[in-house]
Amino acid sequence: MLTASEEPAGTPVEPAATGMLDPAPPAARPRFVYAIGRIEPRFPSLGVEKEFAQAVGRADTLGLTDRQATREVLADPANRYLVRKLCWVLTVEGMDTYLLVPRDATDLDLLIDAVRPAPAAQDVDVVIGALGPPAPADRCNGLVVPMVAFDQIYSFDTESFLAAIPCPDDLPEDAFRAAAREVLARLSRLADNAGAADEHRALNYLTVRYPLVYARATEQFARGSALTGVEVLPSRLSGVRTLVNVVFTFADRATGVPERFAVKVDVTEVFPFLAGTLTPYYDR
């Protein structure tokens, strides 16, 4: 069942008064988010909670679980006003991380899709958008976390995601699926982040959008190598645009000799994209 958040209200800290006019700061680069977590609807107030309960009472929910009834009510166009009133919180590893704000009324459908009738531990929500200020304490029952005006949300479960990764023609299907599962688990542990820093956005993007990483890992496993590290380094080519190198290190299990591969990612705008392909990487 939905529960009202009980996070304590926070008080924003105001900068100390200096008695002088500070020079206007240069225009700051917008901050973006590419976060992997779970979306949860919350009640912002007791009034909204009671109104939702009345909507459930009017709906035909015979034989449905609480979660199924919640999805049924939220998916009803007549209850769209409730979807707007709810707080939509992205949690990362169980921690309340962002309060999601739609840019357009049609974006409410993306939030509804994140409410699964039968939630499972393997469910994943990817949120892409612009980072805003902390939410006012009265917006979501005292929960004070940064707001994110989202542009896109991808909701899926890991089994469907793994099944959708295309297997290269020259790799055995079983070996590829097993390797993909292990690499996804490894990258997911590395992706235990808020998805706001450039390096985290790049890593999260590759985790869910770049199948070549999984193919290369399968090849390395077949050669007796283990994935021993993933790091994100600034690119020397950064200038007008912000580029990073995501470096994957594989080490031979017998000799320990490492082999490194890197892919360049452009993280200048809200949607990261590949600025190159996965190629051997050498320290300079």
C-alpha positions as semicolon CSV with decimal commas, in nm:
position;residue;x (nm);y (nm);z (nm)
1;M;0,000;0,000;0,000
2;L;0,108;0,358;-0,045
3;T;0,243;0,519;0,270
4;A;0,292;0,884;0,345
5;S;0,660;0,974;0,374
6;E;0,778;1,051;0,723
7;E;1,110;1,206;0,634
8;P;1,189;1,508;0,855
9;A;1,149;1,848;0,702
10;G;1,470;2,031;0,621
11;T;1,549;2,401;0,628
12;P;1,751;2,542;0,340
13;V;2,065;2,725;0,448
14;E;2,079;3,084;0,328
15;P;2,416;3,236;0,236
16;A;2,549;3,479;0,495
17;A;2,479;3,844;0,426
18;T;2,796;4,039;0,339
19;G;2,649;4,386;0,311
20;M;2,795;4,414;-0,039
21;L;2,669;4,327;-0,382
22;D;2,846;4,020;-0,515
23;P;2,933;4,019;-0,884
24;A;2,694;3,821;-1,100
25;P;2,825;3,465;-1,133
26;P;2,886;3,325;-1,479
27;A;2,601;3,128;-1,627
28;A;2,623;2,784;-1,472
29;R;2,607;2,478;-1,691
30;P;2,275;2,297;-1,640
31;R;2,302;1,984;-1,430
32;F;2,145;1,667;-1,561
33;V;2,049;1,332;-1,414
34;Y;2,071;0,981;-1,560
35;A;1,972;0,772;-1,261
36;I;1,889;0,405;-1,210
37;G;1,654;0,315;-0,926
38;R;1,292;0,249;-0,838
39;I;0,999;0,491;-0,862
40;E;0,752;0,498;-0,575
41;P;0,427;0,697;-0,546
42;R;0,379;0,867;-0,208
43;F;0,100;1,065;-0,048
44;P;0,190;1,431;0,006
45;S;-0,079;1,479;0,270
46;L;-0,352;1,306;0,465
47;G;-0,616;1,471;0,246
48;V;-0,475;1,319;-0,073
49;E;-0,446;0,981;0,100
50;K;-0,814;0,990;0,197
51;E;-0,919;1,100;-0,152
52;F;-0,722;0,812;-0,300
53;A;-0,893;0,569;-0,062
54;Q;-1,232;0,692;-0,182
55;A;-1,127;0,641;-0,544
56;V;-1,024;0,284;-0,462
57;G;-1,361;0,229;-0,295
58;R;-1,543;0,339;-0,611
59;A;-1,334;0,120;-0,842
60;D;-1,397;-0,244;-0,928
61;T;-1,105;-0,397;-0,739
62;L;-1,261;-0,729;-0,640
63;G;-0,992;-0,998;-0,627
64;L;-0,704;-0,754;-0,680
65;T;-0,401;-0,716;-0,455
66;D;-0,332;-0,376;-0,301
67;R;-0,070;-0,303;-0,566
68;Q;-0,298;-0,413;-0,849
69;A;-0,575;-0,193;-0,711
70;T;-0,336;0,101;-0,694
71;R;-0,234;0,053;-1,056
72;E;-0,599;0,012;-1,162
73;V;-0,701;0,338;-0,997
74;L;-0,404;0,540;-1,126
75;A;-0,450;0,411;-1,482
76;D;-0,813;0,527;-1,491
77;P;-0,827;0,859;-1,685
78;A;-1,095;0,979;-1,443
79;N;-0,834;0,968;-1,167
80;R;-0,565;1,163;-1,351
81;Y;-0,600;1,439;-1,093
82;L;-0,471;1,195;-0,830
83;V;-0,167;1,112;-1,041
84;R;-0,086;1,484;-1,048
85;K;-0,132;1,518;-0,672
86;L;0,088;1,226;-0,569
87;C;0,458;1,259;-0,496
88;W;0,674;1,047;-0,725
89;V;1,000;0,957;-0,555
90;L;1,299;0,786;-0,715
91;T;1,484;0,567;-0,468
92;V;1,838;0,443;-0,531
93;E;1,935;0,138;-0,326
94;G;1,639;0,208;-0,100
95;M;1,734;0,572;-0,033
96;D;1,496;0,853;-0,128
97;T;1,699;1,041;-0,389
98;Y;1,483;1,258;-0,615
99;L;1,131;1,398;-0,638
100;L;1,019;1,358;-0,999
101;V;0,837;1,642;-1,175
102;P;0,681;1,593;-1,521
103;R;0,750;1,858;-1,784
104;D;0,423;1,788;-1,965
105;A;0,085;1,638;-1,876
106;T;0,148;1,347;-2,113
107;D;0,454;1,253;-1,904
108;L;0,220;1,132;-1,631
109;D;0,179;0,810;-1,831
110;L;0,548;0,735;-1,774
111;L;0,494;0,757;-1,400
112;I;0,188;0,532;-1,414
113;D;0,385;0,274;-1,613
114;A;0,639;0,260;-1,330
115;V;0,368;0,127;-1,094
116;R;0,383;-0,245;-1,169
117;P;0,078;-0,458;-1,081
118;A;0,318;-0,723;-0,948
119;P;0,641;-0,553;-0,837
120;A;0,959;-0,759;-0,813
121;A;1,310;-0,704;-0,685
122;Q;1,437;-0,706;-1,044
123;D;1,230;-0,403;-1,148
124;V;1,434;-0,107;-1,271
125;D;1,342;0,252;-1,353
126;V;1,580;0,479;-1,543
127;V;1,514;0,852;-1,507
128;I;1,666;1,110;-1,742
129;G;1,616;1,481;-1,684
130;A;1,737;1,810;-1,541
131;L;1,839;1,850;-1,178
132;G;1,652;2,118;-0,989
133;P;1,655;2,264;-0,637
134;P;1,549;2,075;-0,324
135;A;1,175;2,026;-0,293
136;P;0,996;2,255;-0,045
137;A;0,926;2,077;0,282
138;D;0,550;2,113;0,234
139;R;0,548;1,956;-0,112
140;C;0,580;1,592;-0,010
141;N;0,502;1,561;0,359
142;G;0,840;1,690;0,474
143;L;1,056;1,500;0,225
144;V;1,336;1,734;0,117
145;V;1,531;1,591;-0,177
146;P;1,633;1,747;-0,510
147;M;1,365;1,773;-0,775
148;V;1,420;1,635;-1,125
149;A;1,222;1,761;-1,423
150;F;1,231;1,441;-1,624
151;D;1,240;1,408;-2,002
152;Q;1,223;1,030;-2,022
153;I;1,164;0,727;-1,800
154;Y;1,244;0,368;-1,894
155;S;1,078;0,101;-1,680
156;F;1,170;-0,265;-1,721
157;D;1,277;-0,576;-1,533
158;T;1,622;-0,726;-1,558
159;E;1,507;-1,051;-1,718
160;S;1,338;-0,865;-2,005
161;F;1,641;-0,639;-2,038
162;L;1,883;-0,930;-2,062
163;A;1,662;-1,110;-2,313
164;A;1,652;-0,798;-2,530
165;I;2,031;-0,758;-2,556
166;P;2,121;-0,881;-2,906
167;C;2,362;-1,175;-2,905
168;P;2,642;-1,139;-3,162
169;D;2,634;-1,405;-3,433
170;D;2,983;-1,531;-3,347
171;L;2,910;-1,593;-2,976
172;P;2,727;-1,890;-2,820
173;E;2,384;-1,783;-2,697
174;D;2,410;-1,954;-2,357
175;A;2,756;-1,816;-2,284
176;F;2,650;-1,468;-2,388
177;R;2,339;-1,466;-2,167
178;A;2,535;-1,591;-1,865
179;A;2,807;-1,331;-1,920
180;A;2,553;-1,054;-1,972
181;R;2,383;-1,140;-1,644
182;E;2,712;-1,127;-1,454
183;V;2,823;-0,801;-1,616
184;L;2,487;-0,638;-1,551
185;A;2,509;-0,736;-1,184
186;R;2,863;-0,595;-1,167
187;L;2,772;-0,270;-1,341
188;S;2,461;-0,233;-1,127
189;R;2,678;-0,244;-0,815
190;L;2,907;0,017;-0,966
191;A;2,601;0,219;-1,065
192;D;2,502;0,259;-0,699
193;N;2,502;0,635;-0,746
194;A;2,265;0,927;-0,778
195;G;2,334;0,963;-1,150
196;A;2,408;1,337;-1,129
197;A;2,787;1,347;-1,179
198;D;2,913;1,323;-1,537
199;E;3,102;1,000;-1,468
200;H;2,796;0,839;-1,313
201;R;2,570;0,949;-1,597
202;A;2,811;0,797;-1,850
203;L;2,834;0,468;-1,661
204;N;2,458;0,441;-1,612
205;Y;2,400;0,519;-1,980
206;L;2,635;0,242;-2,092
207;T;2,481;-0,004;-1,848
208;V;2,137;0,019;-2,008
209;R;2,207;0,137;-2,364
210;Y;2,534;-0,014;-2,494
211;P;2,519;-0,388;-2,573
212;L;2,878;-0,404;-2,701
213;V;2,999;-0,395;-2,340
214;Y;2,825;-0,727;-2,278
215;A;2,960;-0,881;-2,598
216;R;3,318;-0,779;-2,516
217;A;3,286;-0,922;-2,165
218;T;3,166;-1,254;-2,308
219;E;3,470;-1,269;-2,537
220;Q;3,705;-1,194;-2,248
221;F;3,544;-1,456;-2,023
222;A;3,590;-1,713;-2,300
223;R;3,961;-1,624;-2,311
224;G;3,999;-1,681;-1,936
225;S;3,994;-1,318;-1,828
226;A;3,796;-1,156;-1,546
227;L;3,642;-0,811;-1,530
228;T;3,853;-0,647;-1,260
229;G;3,768;-0,279;-1,285
230;V;3,564;-0,002;-1,441
231;E;3,669;0,361;-1,418
232;V;3,561;0,686;-1,578
233;L;3,830;0,934;-1,682
234;P;3,807;1,282;-1,834
235;S;3,888;1,293;-2,204
236;R;4,163;1,514;-2,344
237;L;3,923;1,599;-2,626
238;S;3,685;1,782;-2,393
239;G;3,643;2,145;-2,486
240;V;3,318;2,299;-2,595
241;R;3,163;1,960;-2,522
242;T;3,220;1,742;-2,217
243;L;3,361;1,397;-2,296
244;V;3,464;1,112;-2,068
245;N;3,634;0,778;-2,126
246;V;3,477;0,476;-1,958
247;V;3,755;0,219;-1,919
248;F;3,692;-0,152;-1,861
249;T;3,984;-0,359;-1,732
250;F;4,002;-0,736;-1,782
251;A;4,283;-0,942;-1,628
252;D;4,398;-1,289;-1,730
253;R;4,300;-1,524;-1,447
254;A;4,625;-1,721;-1,479
255;T;4,884;-1,448;-1,535
256;G;4,710;-1,136;-1,407
257;V;4,809;-0,945;-1,721
258;P;4,549;-0,671;-1,776
259;E;4,381;-0,571;-2,100
260;R;4,184;-0,248;-2,112
261;F;3,907;-0,123;-2,339
262;A;3,749;0,220;-2,342
263;V;3,454;0,395;-2,497
264;K;3,409;0,770;-2,518
265;V;3,077;0,918;-2,402
266;D;2,953;1,274;-2,460
267;V;2,773;1,395;-2,145
268;T;2,728;1,760;-2,244
269;E;2,350;1,748;-2,275
270;V;2,063;1,578;-2,097
271;F;2,092;1,267;-2,317
272;P;2,443;1,115;-2,315
273;F;2,558;0,951;-2,637
274;L;2,852;0,755;-2,774
275;A;3,138;0,963;-2,914
276;G;3,328;0,654;-3,026
277;T;3,321;0,278;-3,005
278;L;3,472;0,033;-2,757
279;T;3,841;-0,003;-2,848
280;P;4,166;-0,110;-2,678
281;Y;4,288;0,153;-2,432
282;Y;4,648;0,233;-2,341
283;D;4,778;0,467;-2,070
284;R;4,969;0,764;-2,202
